[in-house]
């Protein structure tokens, strides 16, 4: 029997992109949409397309992801952005890595065009990735897409509830001796809306500040 994979999709105003993402989930993968204060009908659209929805009133990427993990029903859980920038089919390779023994499988984004990832986003990601490698985390990206087991992920005790969540997760996983495997994933143009992080130089600078603090604090 094929193992169930539950896909946590943290959402803040992703009504435009979400339908295509839900339709593209691999067969047998179930969607758990975490609505993080959307005002564009994201939750209603998700329910209408058959996704399970939980509402997380506390704003923040980490708050939404944590709520998703806490409410997930499957043992094997993926976390994927709902903006269409990473096609859901990329999850298949990450799931295989976990089945082959990885404790945490993460995606390394490879931009399909220079315009997909602005220079400030590329630079910020390079700085953060270097900081992570100095902490013993064998990655070249900040794991915007990842797959792992629900209970061990929760047991890591990741405390950040904002943008620092994924880097704190990586640092804690490495410190716990986890086998972390990274695989390239195609990084596509957003299917709709504007990035809350890399859509501007200021947004990227704030994210790098918060993420860098999370690396040092974890």
Secondary structure as UniProt FT lines:
FT   STRAND          5..11
FT   HELIX           15..23
FT   TURN            27..28
FT   STRAND          29..35
FT   HELIX           42..48
FT   TURN            49..50
FT   STRAND          52..55
FT   HELIX           61..71
FT   STRAND          76..79
FT   TURN            82..83
FT   HELIX           88..90
FT   HELIX           91..99
FT   TURN            100..101
FT   STRAND          104..111
FT   HELIX           114..116
FT   HELIX           119..134
FT   TURN            135..136
FT   STRAND          146..149
FT   HELIX           150..155
FT   TURN            163..164
FT   HELIX           165..175
FT   TURN            176..177
FT   STRAND          180..187
FT   TURN            198..199
FT   HELIX           201..217
//
